[in-house]
Amino acid sequence: MNRAARRRGQRGRLGLRYGRGYPMNNEPEFLDTAQLARWLGRSVKFIHKHRRRMPGAVKQGGRWAYRKCEVEKRMLTGQLLLPAK
């Protein structure tokens, strides 16, 4: 896609919009366990222990991944872990 198309806000190859209001950033949408632990300032053991209570936890190919936007939302409310079931 050329620059003019990006400026007009057309969709790119992956269906993502380019242009105003849709910044292109290199931040990952999902974090793995080690990345999440580093980002939260917790140990990997803590993340493993509470992974089912973590917001946005999904299993991808046998490994756990966490949606960064969901974790950020829960951090803003002050309650990181979901209630125990």
C-alpha positions, 0 to 999 in steps of 0.5 A: 500500500502506498503512502497516499492510501495510508493517509486516506485511511484505507485498510492495509493488507491485514485489514488494519486501518492506517491514517488519522486515529489509527496509529501504527505502533509496534506494541504486541497485542498479546504478551507471553508469561515472561513478558507479562511478569516483567511488565507487571514487576512480578515473578513468572511463578506468580503468573503461572499460579494465577494464570486462570484468574488473569484477565485476557488469558488465552491458550495459543498453541499450548502456551498461555498468552495474555491480551495486553489491553485487558490487563491494562483495563484491570490495572486501571480499576485496581483489581488485577486478578479476577475473582476465584471461581 
